[in-house]
Amino acid sequence: MLRDDARPLATSPLSGNASDGSGGASGYPDGLPARLAPLLVFVASLLLYLQTLMPGKAFDDWGEMQTVPHVLGIAHPTGYPTYILTAWLFELLPFGSIAFRANLYAAVCVAVAMAALTAIGIRLGVRPTIAAIVAGATGAIGTIWASAAVAEVNALHLALIALIMERTLAWSDSRRPRDLAIGGLLVALALGNHLLTAFTAPFLVLFALWDGREALLDRPKLILWPIAAGLAGLCVYLYIPLAASANPPLPYNHPTSVSGFLFLVMGQQFAGQYQGLFNLDSIGNLISAIGPFWKLVGERSFGLIPVAGLLGLGIIAVRRTAFGLALLAMLVMSLDIWATYNNATLEHYLLVPWMLLGLGTAVAFEAAARTAARWVLPPANELAGPVAILGATALLLLLVAANRPVEDRSHDHTADEFVNQLFSSLPPNAVILSYWSASSPMWHAQSVEDRRPDITIVDDTNVVYEGWGTRENRIAAVICSRPVYLLLILDSDVDMARVPYDLVLDQTVTVGWGGPSGEWQRPVYRVYPKPGTCP
C-alpha cells in the first residue's frame, strides 16, 4: 500500500491554506508514493481492461474507428484527425489483428486518463493511496469501462481532457512555461479529436489565464508558448484535405473542397440533433433528463460517486475557488450537451462528467479522513486515514464486481461471425446495399483484411454523397448486370425497395445497430428486377 505522507497536510490545497485561485502552495509532491501512484493506476487499469477487451471487429462507429486509421481514410463528421493519426501510429504495433490493436488503443487511452486523474487528485492534496484507489473506481464505472473495451474516439477524448486538467494544475503550481506550451498543444489536439472539447477546455484555459495573471502580466511573452503550441497542434486538420486528395478507400464525403472540409469538421450533418446551449428547449431537456440521469448513475455506480463527487467538487470550489468553479462549469456544460443532443441517448457524452465526479469523490474521501482525524479523540483519530482507504477500496471492489460482467466483451465475436457468414455466401461480383452499422465490419474485412474485393459494399452514405438520390436508383445502376443483395435495419426501407423490385429472402444475419455488438436479427434479401426491366 502506498504511504500517505508524500505531501504535508499543512501545505495541501485541501487544508485551506492554498490561495483562492492564485496558485497552489507547492508543485507536485516529490515523494515516491506520489510519483508511483499514477503509474500503478495505469498498469492496474490496463490489466483490468485487457480482460474485457473485444477481440476483433465491431459494428457501427466502433467498426469504422477500427478501419479508417489503418487505411488512412476519412471518418464521419467531425473527421477526428487526431484520433486517426494517433490510432494509425498505435496500430503499427506488431501483434494481434488490426481490430484488436484499435481496441487496445482505447484501453490504453482510458488507462492514461485514470493515471492523470490520480495525479490531479494528488495535486489537490489527496493522499496517493486514496487518489489511486478512487481513480481505479472511477475507471470501473460502466460508462468509462465501456469506452475502454472497444475502439472509439471517446477514449482518447477522455485522456486528453484529463491531461489538460493535470497540466493546468501543473502551471498553477509551478508557473513553468513548458506547462503552458503542453497545455496549448493538448487543447489543440483535443479539438482535433472531438468537438466536445470546445465546450469544456475553455473553462480550463480561463482558469490558467486568471490563475497566472500576475506572471503573464509580468512576462507577456509567456502567452506565446501556448499559442504557438496550439497552432502546431491544429495542423492535424491538414490531414483531412491531404487524405481526401489521395482518394483513400473510405473517404467520407470526399472533402476536397473548402465547403466539404467545413461541412465535415463542423459536424453540419448532425446540426439538427442539437438544440443549443441553455435556451428554453435545452433547459427543458436538461430538466426532463434528470430522472433518466439518476437512473443511469444508479445503474453505473449505485449513485455513490455522483453524491460524493458533488460534495468533493464543492470542497474544491471552497478551497481553490477558480479551479473548482472551472470544474463545476465543465460539469454543467457537459450535462447540458448530453441532455440536448440526440435526446440524451449518447451515454459516452457523460465520460467527462463521470471523471469530474470521480475527482470530487477522491477529494471527499480525503476531506472526510482529515475531518475525522481532527475531531475524533486520539488514538482513534489515527484510524481515520485507514478507514477512508478501506471505504475507497470497498467502492472500487463493488464497482468492479457489478460492472465487469456487463462490460465484458472478451467473448464478443458477433461482427466477425456476421462478416464470415455473409462473405462466404455472397456470389462472385455481388453488390450489397447496407446501412452504417452493418457496413463498418464489412469495410474492415475488405479494406484491412483484403477479403472479397469483388464485392461492392454500398452504404446509405454512399447513396447520398455519390449523388444517387435514392437507394432504388443505386440498385437500378447494377441490377441488370450483377447479383444485388439488400440488408437494412428498418422494415419501412425494405418495403420501399419492394415497389420497383422483387425481394426474395436469402438468409438471416445477426447485426448491430447503435452499438459495437450484434444484437438484432435481420433478413438479407436477393433483389431481382421486375419482369421486362432488363434486356
Secondary structure, DSSP 8 states (H G I E B T S, - for coil): ---S-SS-GGGSGGGT-S-SSS--SSSS--SHHHHHHHHHHHHHHHHHHHTT---S--SHHHHHHHHHHHHT-B-STT--HHHHHHHHHHTTSSSS-HHHHHHHHHHHHHHHHHHHHHHHHHHTT--HHHHHHHHHHHHTSHHHHHHTSS--HHHHHHHHHHHHHHHHHHHHHH--HHHHHHHHHHHHHHHTT-GGGGGTHHHHHHHHHHHTHHHHHH-GGGGHHHHHHHHHHHGGGGHHHHHHHT--S-BTT---SHHHHHHHHTTGGGGGGB--SSSHHHHHHHHHTHHHHHHHHHHHHTTHHHHHHHHHHHHHHHHSHHHHHHHHHHHHHHHHHHHHBGGG--GGGGHHHHHHHHHHHHHHHHHHHHHHHHHS-TTGGGGHHHHHHHHHHHHHHHHHHHHHHHH--TT--HHHHHHHHHHHHS-TT-EEE--HHHHHHHHHHHHTS---TT-EEE-HHHHHHTT--SHHHHHHTTTTTS-EEEE-S-HHHHHHHHTTEEEEEEEEEEE-SSSSS--EEEEEEEEEE-TTS--
